[in-house]
Amino acid sequence: MGEAANRNKPELVSFDRYGRRLDEVAFIRATLPDGACMEHRITICLAVEVPGRHLGHAALLAIFTQVEAGTMCPIGHDYAAVPTLRAQPDATSPWLTNSSAADTTPRCGPIADKLGISLAWP
């Protein structure tokens, strides 16, 4: 998957097949962190309050970085953004509700329509 991510760069999709403006960036599945990274809950420490949760995050990060370091950038963004968003839950609760989910929805659209979201990816 790491090799596929390096060979296939993200692609700008300006219009849909009906000519409607989209301005979305399409990624191949291998480059999305909702693949193995999210399935193995690298950001689980953001959703649970247990001792050692950040140590677990660091250990999983170290393992996945050996395979493909590029997907760790958005995982790091999620890790950094959640504590910041928690500072004002009245304005950010929709973003926090589905963040760190094991199954993100890699398409543009309202967050309420998604099973989970990544704060750094579509």
Contact map, one row per residue, 1 for C-alpha under 8 A:
11111000000000000000000000000110000000000000000000000000000000000000000000000000000000000000000000000000000000000000000000
11111100000000000000000000000110000000000000000000000000000000000011000000000000000000000000000000000000000000000000000000
11111110000000000000000000000000000000000000000000000000000000000000000000000000000000000000000000000000000000000000000000
11111111000000000000000000000110000000000000000000000000000000000000000000000000000000000000000000000000000000000000000000
11111111100000000000000000010110000000000000000000000000000000000000000000000000000000000000000000000000000000000000000000
01111111100000000000000000000000000000000000000000000000000000000000000000000000000000000000000000000000000000000000000000
00111111100000000000000000000000000000000000000000000000000000000000000000000000000000000000000000000000000000000000000000
00011111110000000000000000010000000000000000000000000000000000000000000000000000000000000000000000000000000000000000000000
00001111111000000000000000110000000000000000000000000000000000000000000000000000000000000000000000000000000000000000000000
00000001111100000000000011110000000000000000000000000000000000000000000000000000000000000000000000000000000000000000000000
00000000111110000000000011100000000000000000000000000000000000000000000000000000000000000000000000000000000000000000000000
00000000011111000000001111000000000000000000000000000000000000000000000000000000000000000000000000000000000000000000000000
00000000001111110000011111000000000000000000000000000000000000000000000000000000000000000000000000000000000000000000000000
00000000000111110000111100000000000000000000000000000000000000000000000000000000000000000000000000000000000000000000000000
00000000000011111111111000000000000000000000000000000000000000000000000000000000000000000000000000000000000000000000000000
00000000000011111111110000000000000000000000000000000000000000000000000000000000000000000000000000000000000000000000000000
00000000000000111111000000000000000000000000000000000000000000000000000000000000000000000000000000000000000000000000000000
00000000000000111111000000000000000000000000000000000000000000000000000000000000000000000000000000000000000000000000000000
00000000000000111111100000000000000000000000000000000000000000000000000000000000000000000000000000000000000000000000000000
00000000000000111111110000000000000000000000000000000000000000000000000000000000000000000000000000000000000000000000000000
00000000000001110011111000000000000000000000000000000000000000000000000000000000000000000000000000000000000000000000000000
00000000000011110001111100000000000000000000000000000000000000000000000000000000000000000000000000000000000000000000000000
00000000000111100000111110000000000000000000000000000000000000000000000000000000000000000000000000000000000000000000000000
00000000000111000000011111000000000000000000000000000000000000000000000000000000000000000000000000000000000100000000000000
00000000011110000000001111100000000000000000000000000000000000000000000000000000000000000000000000000000000000000000000001
00000000011110000000000111110000000000000000000000000000000000000000000000000000000000000000000000000000000000000000000000
00000000111000000000000011111011000000000000000000000000000000000000000000000000000000000000000000000000000000000000000000
00001001110000000000000001111111000000000000000000000000000000000000000000000000000000000000000000000000000000000000000000
00000000000000000000000000111111001000000000000000000000000000000000000000000000000000000000000000000000000000000000000000
11011000000000000000000000011111101000000000000000000000000000000000000000000000000000000000000000000000000000000000000000
11011000000000000000000000111111100000000000000000000000000000000000001000000000000000000000000000000000000000000000000000
00000000000000000000000000111111111000000000000000000000000000000000001000000000000000000000000000000000010000000000000010
00000000000000000000000000000111111111000000000000000000000000000000001101100000000000000000000000000000000000000000000000
00000000000000000000000000000001111111100000000000000000000000000000000000000000000000000000000000000111010000000000010000
00000000000000000000000000001101111111100000000000000000000000000000000000000000000000000000000000000000000000000000000000
00000000000000000000000000000000111111110000000000000000000000000000000000000000000000000000000000000000000000000000000000
00000000000000000000000000000000111111111100000000000000000000010000000000000000000000000000000000000000000000000000000000
00000000000000000000000000000000111111111110000000000000000000000000000000000000000000000000000000011111000000000000000000
00000000000000000000000000000000011111111000000000000000000000000000000000000000000000000000000000000110000000000000000000
00000000000000000000000000000000000111111100000000000000000000000000000000000000000000000000000000000100000000000000000000
00000000000000000000000000000000000011111111000000000000000000000000000000000000000000000000000000011100000000000000000000
00000000000000000000000000000000000011011111100000000000100110000000000000100000000000000000000000000000000000000000000000
00000000000000000000000000000000000001001111111000000000100000000000000000100110000000000000000000010000000000000000000000
00000000000000000000000000000000000000001111111100001000100000000000000000000000000000000000000000010000000000000000000000
00000000000000000000000000000000000000000111111111001101100000000000000000000000000000000000000000000000000000000000000000
00000000000000000000000000000000000000000011111110000000000000000000000000000010010000000000000000010000000000000000000000
00000000000000000000000000000000000000000011111110000000000000000000000000000000000000000000000000010000000000000000000000
00000000000000000000000000000000000000000001111111001000000000000000000000000000000000000000000000000000000000000000000000
00000000000000000000000000000000000000000000111111101000000000000000000000000000000000000000000000000000000000000000000000
00000000000000000000000000000000000000000000100111111000000000000000000000000000000000000000000000000000000000000000000000
00000000000000000000000000000000000000000000000011111000000000000000000000000000000000000000000000000000000000000000000000
00000000000000000000000000000000000000000000000001111111000000000000000000000000000000000000000000000000000000000000000000
00000000000000000000000000000000000000000001100111111111100000000000000000000000000000000000000000000000000000000000000000
00000000000000000000000000000000000000000000100000011111110000000000000000000000000000000000000000000000000000000000000000
00000000000000000000000000000000000000000000000000011111111000000000000000000000000000000000000000000000000000000000000000
00000000000000000000000000000000000000000000100000011111111100000000000000000000000000000000000000000000000000000000000000
00000000000000000000000000000000000000000111100000001111111110000000000000000000000000000000000000000000000000000000000000
00000000000000000000000000000000000000000000000000000111111111000000000000000000000000000000000000000000000000000000000000
00000000000000000000000000000000000000000000000000000011111111100000000000000000000000000000000000000000000000000000000000
00000000000000000000000000000000000000000100000000000001111111110000000000000000000000000000000000000000000000000000000000
00000000000000000000000000000000000000000100000000000000111111111000000100000000000000000000000000000000000000000000000000
00000000000000000000000000000000000000000000000000000000011111111100000000000000000000000000000000000000000000000000000000
00000000000000000000000000000000000000000000000000000000001111111110000000000000000000000000000000000000000000000000000000
00000000000000000000000000000000000010000000000000000000000111111111100100000000000000000000000000000000000000000000000000
00000000000000000000000000000000000000000000000000000000000011111111110100000000000000000000000000000000000000000000000000
00000000000000000000000000000000000000000000000000000000000001111111100000000000000000000000000000000000000000000000000000
01000000000000000000000000000000000000000000000000000000000000111111100000000000000000000000000000000000000000000000000000
01000000000000000000000000000000000000000000000000000000000000011111111100000000000000000000000000000000000000000000000000
00000000000000000000000000000000000000000000000000000000000000011111111110000000000000000000000000000000000000000000000000
00000000000000000000000000000000000000000000000000000000000000001001111110000000000000000000000000000000000000000000000000
00000000000000000000000000000011100000000000000000000000000000000001111111100000000000000000000000000000000000000000000000
00000000000000000000000000000000100000000000000000000000000010011001111111110000000000000000000000000000000000000000000000
00000000000000000000000000000000000000000000000000000000000000000000111111111000000000000000000000000000000000000000000000
00000000000000000000000000000000100000000000000000000000000000000000001111111100000000000000000000000000000000000000011110
00000000000000000000000000000000100000000110000000000000000000000000001111111110000000000000000000000000000000000000000100
00000000000000000000000000000000000000000000000000000000000000000000000111111111000000000000000000000000000000000000000000
00000000000000000000000000000000000000000000000000000000000000000000000011111111100000000000000000000000000000000000001100
00000000000000000000000000000000000000000010000000000000000000000000000001111111110000000000000000110000000000000000011100
00000000000000000000000000000000000000000010010000000000000000000000000000111111111000000000000000000000000000000000000000
00000000000000000000000000000000000000000000000000000000000000000000000000011111111100000000000000000000000000000000000000
00000000000000000000000000000000000000000000000000000000000000000000000000001111111110000000000000000000000000000000001000
00000000000000000000000000000000000000000000010000000000000000000000000000000111111111000000000100100000000000000000000000
00000000000000000000000000000000000000000000000000000000000000000000000000000011111111100000000000000000000000000000000000
00000000000000000000000000000000000000000000000000000000000000000000000000000001111111110000000000000000000000000000000000
00000000000000000000000000000000000000000000000000000000000000000000000000000000111111111001100100000000000000000000000000
00000000000000000000000000000000000000000000000000000000000000000000000000000000011111111001100100000000000000000000000000
00000000000000000000000000000000000000000000000000000000000000000000000000000000001111111000000000000000000000000000000000
00000000000000000000000000000000000000000000000000000000000000000000000000000000000111111111000000000000000000000000000000
00000000000000000000000000000000000000000000000000000000000000000000000000000000000011111111100000000000000000000000000000
00000000000000000000000000000000000000000000000000000000000000000000000000000000000000011111100000000000000000000000000000
00000000000000000000000000000000000000000000000000000000000000000000000000000000000000011111110000000000000000000000000000
00000000000000000000000000000000000000000000000000000000000000000000000000000000000011011111111100000000000000000000000000
00000000000000000000000000000000000000000000000000000000000000000000000000000000000011001111111110000000000000000000000000
00000000000000000000000000000000000000000000000000000000000000000000000000000000000000000011111111000000000000110000000000
00000000000000000000000000000000000000000000000000000000000000000000000000000000000000000001111111100000000000100000101000
00000000000000000000000000000000000000000000000000000000000000000000000000000000010011000001111111100000000000000000000000
00000000000000000000000000000000000000000000000000000000000000000000000000000000000000000000111111100000000000000000000000
00000000000000000000000000000000000000000000000000000000000000000000000000000000000000000000011111111000000000100111100000
00000000000000000000000000000000000000000000000000000000000000000000000000000100010000000000001111111000000000000001111000
00000000000000000000000000000000000001001011011000000000000000000000000000000100000000000000000001111100000000000001110000
00000000000000000000000000000000000001001000000000000000000000000000000000000000000000000000000001111111000000000011100000
00000000000000000000000000000000010001111000000000000000000000000000000000000000000000000000000000011111000000000001000000
00000000000000000000000000000000010001100000000000000000000000000000000000000000000000000000000000001111100000000011100000
00000000000000000000000000000000010001000000000000000000000000000000000000000000000000000000000000001111110000000111110000
00000000000000000000000000000000000000000000000000000000000000000000000000000000000000000000000000000011111000000111100001
00000000000000000000000000000001010000000000000000000000000000000000000000000000000000000000000000000001111100000000000011
00000000000000000000000000000000000000000000000000000000000000000000000000000000000000000000000000000000111110000000000001
00000000000000000000000100000000000000000000000000000000000000000000000000000000000000000000000000000000011111000000000001
00000000000000000000000000000000000000000000000000000000000000000000000000000000000000000000000000000000001111101100000000
00000000000000000000000000000000000000000000000000000000000000000000000000000000000000000000000000000000000111111100000000
00000000000000000000000000000000000000000000000000000000000000000000000000000000000000000000011001000000000011111101100000
00000000000000000000000000000000000000000000000000000000000000000000000000000000000000000000010000000000000001111100000000
00000000000000000000000000000000000000000000000000000000000000000000000000000000000000000000000000000000000011111110000000
00000000000000000000000000000000000000000000000000000000000000000000000000000000000000000000000001000001100011111111100000
00000000000000000000000000000000000000000000000000000000000000000000000000000000000000000000000001001011100000001111100000
00000000000000000000000000000000000000000000000000000000000000000000000000000000000000000000000001111111100000100111110000
00000000000000000000000000000000000000000000000000000000000000000000000000000000000000000000001001111011100000100111111011
00000000000000000000000000000000010000000000000000000000000000000000000001000100000000000000000000110001000000000001111111
00000000000000000000000000000000000000000000000000000000000000000000000001001100100000000000001000100000000000000000111111
00000000000000000000000000000000000000000000000000000000000000000000000001101100000000000000000000000000000000000000011111
00000000000000000000000000000001000000000000000000000000000000000000000001000000000000000000000000000000010000000000111111
00000000000000000000000010000000000000000000000000000000000000000000000000000000000000000000000000000000111100000000111111
